[in-house]
Amino acid sequence: GFLLTAVPNWTGRPGIKGAPLAGLFALWLAGRAVMFLAPDAAYAAPIAATFLPVLALVVARDIIAAGNRRNLVVIGLIAALSAAELAMLFIDVGQGVTAGFAAALVLMALIGGRITPAFSRNWLKRRGNRALPAPFGLVDRLALGTTAVTGLTWTALGESTPTGAIAGLAALLLLVRLARWQAWQVRGEVLLLAQHAAYLWLVIGAGLLALASLSDLASLSQVRHALGAGAVGSMTVIVMLRATLGHAGRPIEGTRLDWLLFGALHLGAILRVVAGWTGEATGLIVTAGSLWAFAMVLFLFTALPVALAPRKPDRAAP
């Protein structure tokens, strides 16, 4: 959803809409439905594996036609996610899942590293705040480069010494990068502060990967919880909520309910990670799942009325 909105902004080309967009959504929904209703059927895996290649083609068409070289990497990352899904469905589940998390780590570092400082900068500028996120520079390049190498090494070598070493360096550089974005200055706006918190989960995930690869102080399960429930889970909710408000012509501002939503979401992710260090994790996992379910209910309660209401006149988005 984010890419289908962002690519037209990147390229200046009209975005996919109408019947083609409905068809793409139907393809995504079919893959989810068939794996839920008939996962062992011969047609299930091929249907489930179709969406990402088609999405990559849709995105590639506009990026290549516009000569937008900067975003060619996005096509590669979607292709990497697709390859990971194919590996999971047809070759080796464990290897495919690892490759998927590795690709998600790199994609989140890239896209999250664009929108988090950009949205924060716009919000702070409108309020006359001079303490702005640092512009893209050497630290950002080093952070993205080491994160990409982490993803490749993790996919190829698993939880090995080389993976641990580069993941530890990536965690440090991602933390330095995040510290330059002035999170404290946006603490009054939950939708922005939550984006910074989501990016922090990438730091935690990479750090846990280093620990899991170099010692027994963390486990692969904790890495997956940090990256999946923490980083991917929270960032997607933020982007969906911002997009819902923006497309409806509403001000992109958080509410008191959103503080509760993201508090429950992040607490659930924290409990999932902490559960890995306890002798009996069932209770914490159940509590974490309940918090996540509660957060999703709050999201629907917040976003659904906005999505169904008539669009308001356009106004500047924070």
C-alpha positions in Angstrom: 0.0 0.0 0.0 2.8 2.4 0.9 4.7 1.7 -2.3 1.6 2.1 -4.5 1.1 5.5 -3.0 4.8 6.5 -2.9 5.9 5.4 -6.4 3.7 8.0 -8.1 5.3 10.7 -5.9 8.7 9.4 -6.7 8.2 9.2 -10.5 5.5 11.8 -11.3 3.5 9.1 -13.1 -0.2 8.3 -12.3 -0.6 5.5 -9.8 -2.4 2.3 -10.3 -6.2 2.6 -9.5 -9.6 1.3 -10.4 -9.9 -2.2 -11.7 -6.1 -2.9 -11.8 -5.8 -1.9 -8.2 -8.8 -4.0 -7.3 -7.2 -6.9 -9.1 -3.9 -6.5 -7.3 -5.8 -6.5 -4.0 -7.8 -9.5 -5.0 -4.5 -11.3 -5.8 -3.1 -10.5 -2.4 -6.3 -11.6 -0.7 -6.5 -14.8 -2.7 -3.0 -15.8 -1.5 -3.9 -15.2 2.1 -7.2 -16.9 1.9 -6.0 -20.1 0.1 -3.2 -20.6 2.6 -5.7 -20.3 5.4 -8.5 -22.4 4.0 -6.5 -25.1 2.0 -2.8 -24.8 2.8 -2.1 -28.4 1.6 -3.8 -28.0 -1.8 -1.5 -28.2 -4.9 -2.7 -24.8 -6.0 -2.2 -23.0 -2.7 1.5 -22.2 -2.9 1.5 -21.0 -6.5 -1.4 -18.7 -5.8 0.2 -17.4 -2.6 3.5 -16.8 -4.4 2.0 -14.7 -7.2 1.4 -11.4 -5.5 4.9 -10.2 -4.8 6.2 -10.7 -8.4 3.2 -8.9 -9.8 3.7 -6.0 -7.3 7.4 -5.9 -8.3 6.4 -5.6 -12.0 3.9 -2.8 -11.2 6.5 -0.9 -9.3 9.3 -1.5 -11.7 7.2 -0.3 -14.7 6.9 3.2 -13.3 10.3 3.5 -11.7 12.1 2.3 -14.9 9.9 4.4 -17.2 10.6 7.5 -15.2 14.3 6.8 -15.1 14.2 7.0 -11.3 17.5 5.2 -10.6 17.5 6.1 -6.9 14.6 3.7 -6.3 15.7 0.8 -8.3 16.8 -0.7 -5.1 13.2 -0.9 -4.0 12.5 -3.2 -6.9 15.4 -5.4 -5.8 14.1 -5.7 -2.3 10.6 -6.6 -3.4 12.2 -9.3 -5.6 14.2 -10.5 -2.6 11.0 -10.8 -0.6 9.5 -12.7 -3.4 12.5 -15.0 -3.6 12.3 -15.6 0.1 8.6 -16.5 -0.2 9.3 -18.9 -3.0 12.1 -20.6 -1.0 9.8 -20.9 2.0 6.9 -22.4 0.0 8.9 -24.7 -2.3 12.4 -25.3 -1.0 13.2 -24.8 2.7 10.8 -23.2 5.2 13.6 -22.1 7.6 15.8 -20.7 5.0 12.9 -18.9 3.3 11.8 -17.3 6.6 15.3 -16.1 7.4 15.7 -14.6 3.9 12.3 -12.9 4.4 13.3 -11.3 7.7 16.6 -10.3 6.2 14.9 -8.6 3.3 12.4 -6.9 5.6 15.3 -5.6 7.8 16.9 -3.9 4.8 13.6 -2.6 3.4 12.6 -1.1 6.7 16.0 0.5 7.2 15.7 2.1 3.8 12.1 3.2 3.7 11.8 3.9 7.4 15.0 5.9 7.1 13.4 8.1 4.5 9.9 8.8 5.9 10.8 9.1 9.6 13.2 12.0 9.4 11.2 13.5 6.5 7.9 13.6 8.3 9.6 14.8 11.5 11.4 17.6 9.6 8.2 18.8 8.0 6.3 18.8 11.3 9.1 20.6 13.1 9.5 23.2 10.4 5.9 24.2 10.5 6.3 24.8 14.2 9.4 26.9 13.8 11.6 24.5 15.5 15.2 24.8 14.4 16.3 21.4 15.9 15.7 19.4 12.7 16.7 15.8 11.8 20.2 15.7 10.3 20.3 15.5 6.5 21.2 12.3 4.7 25.0 11.8 4.8 27.9 9.5 5.5 26.3 8.0 8.7 23.2 7.0 6.8 25.2 5.5 3.9 27.3 3.4 6.3 24.2 2.3 8.3 22.3 1.2 5.2 25.4 -0.5 3.7 26.1 -2.5 6.8 22.4 -3.4 7.2 22.4 -4.7 3.6 25.5 -6.7 4.2 23.9 -8.0 7.4 20.9 -9.2 5.4 23.0 -10.9 2.8 25.3 -12.6 5.4 22.4 -13.7 7.5 20.7 -15.3 4.5 23.8 -17.0 3.3 25.5 -18.0 6.6 22.7 -18.0 9.1 23.6 -17.2 12.8 27.3 -17.3 12.3 30.3 -15.3 13.5 30.5 -13.1 10.4 26.7 -12.5 10.7 27.1 -11.5 14.4 30.0 -9.2 13.8 28.3 -7.2 10.9 24.9 -7.2 12.7 26.5 -5.7 15.8 28.1 -3.0 13.7 24.8 -2.4 11.8 22.9 -2.1 15.2 25.4 0.6 16.3 25.2 2.6 13.1 21.4 2.4 13.0 21.3 3.7 16.5 23.6 6.6 15.7 21.4 7.3 12.6 18.3 7.3 14.7 19.8 9.6 17.4 20.3 12.2 14.7 16.6 12.5 13.9 15.5 14.5 16.9 13.0 12.1 18.3 12.7 14.1 21.5 11.5 17.1 19.5 8.5 15.3 18.2 7.5 13.7 21.5 4.2 15.6 21.5 3.0 13.9 18.2 2.3 10.2 18.7 2.3 9.3 15.0 5.8 10.7 14.7 7.2 9.4 18.0 5.9 6.0 17.2 7.8 6.0 13.9 11.0 6.6 15.8 10.1 3.8 18.1 9.5 1.5 15.2 13.0 2.3 13.8 14.5 1.6 17.2 13.2 -2.0 16.8 15.5 -2.4 13.9 18.4 -1.5 16.2 17.1 -4.0 18.8 16.6 -6.7 16.1 20.1 -6.3 14.7 21.6 -6.2 18.2 19.7 -9.4 19.1 20.9 -11.0 15.9 24.5 -10.2 16.9 24.0 -11.7 20.3 22.2 -14.8 18.9 25.0 -15.3 16.4 28.0 -14.8 18.8 26.6 -16.2 22.0 23.7 -17.9 23.8 22.5 -14.5 25.2 19.6 -14.3 22.7 17.8 -16.6 20.4 16.6 -16.5 16.7 13.0 -16.4 18.0 13.7 -13.1 19.8 15.3 -11.7 16.7 12.2 -12.5 14.7 9.9 -11.1 17.4 11.8 -7.8 17.4 11.9 -7.4 13.7 8.4 -8.8 13.0 6.2 -7.7 15.9 8.4 -4.7 16.8 9.7 -3.1 13.6 7.5 -4.3 10.7 4.3 -4.6 12.8 4.5 -1.1 14.3 5.7 0.7 11.2 3.0 -0.8 9.0 0.3 0.3 11.4 1.7 3.8 11.5 1.8 4.0 7.7 -1.7 2.6 7.3 -3.1 5.1 9.9 -1.2 8.1 8.3 -2.4 7.0 4.8 -6.0 6.6 6.0 -6.0 10.1 7.5 -4.3 11.7 4.5 -6.5 10.1 1.8 -9.6 11.2 3.8 -8.4 14.8 3.8 -7.9 14.7 7.6 -5.1 16.3 9.5 -2.4 13.6 10.1 -2.3 14.0 13.8 -2.5 11.4 16.6 -5.2 11.2 19.3 -5.2 10.1 22.9 -6.5 6.8 21.6 -3.4 6.4 19.4 -1.2 6.7 22.4 -3.0 3.7 23.9 -2.9 1.9 20.5 0.9 2.2 20.1 1.6 1.7 23.8 -0.2 -1.7 23.6 1.5 -2.6 20.3 5.0 -1.9 21.6 4.4 -3.4 25.0 3.3 -6.6 23.2 6.5 -6.7 21.1 8.6 -6.1 24.3 6.9 -9.0 26.1 7.5 -11.3 23.1 11.3 -10.5 23.2 11.4 -10.7 27.1 9.6 -14.1 27.0 12.7 -15.6 25.4 14.7 -15.0 28.6 12.2 -16.6 30.9 11.9 -20.2 31.8 8.2 -20.4 31.0 7.2 -18.0 28.2 3.6 -19.1 27.6 2.0 -16.5 29.9 4.0 -13.7 28.4 3.3 -14.7 24.8 -0.4 -15.0 25.5 -0.3 -11.5 27.2 1.6 -10.1 24.2 -0.9 -11.6 21.8 -3.7 -10.1 23.7 -2.1 -6.7 23.7 -1.6 -7.0 19.9 -5.2 -8.0 19.4 -6.3 -5.0 21.5 -4.1 -2.7 19.5 -5.6 -4.0 16.2 -9.1 -3.4 17.6 -8.1 0.2 18.5 -6.7 0.6 15.0 -10.0 -0.5 13.4 -11.9 1.7 15.8 -9.7 4.7 14.8 -9.3 4.1 11.1 -12.5 2.5 9.8 -14.8 5.5 10.5 -12.3 7.8 8.8 -12.0 5.5 5.8 -15.8 5.2 5.3 -16.5 8.9 5.8 -16.7 11.4 2.9 -13.4 12.9 2.1 -12.8 16.4 3.5 -11.3 19.3 1.5 -7.5 19.0 1.0 -5.3 20.5 3.6 -1.6 20.4 4.5 -0.5 17.1 6.1 1.9 17.2 9.1 
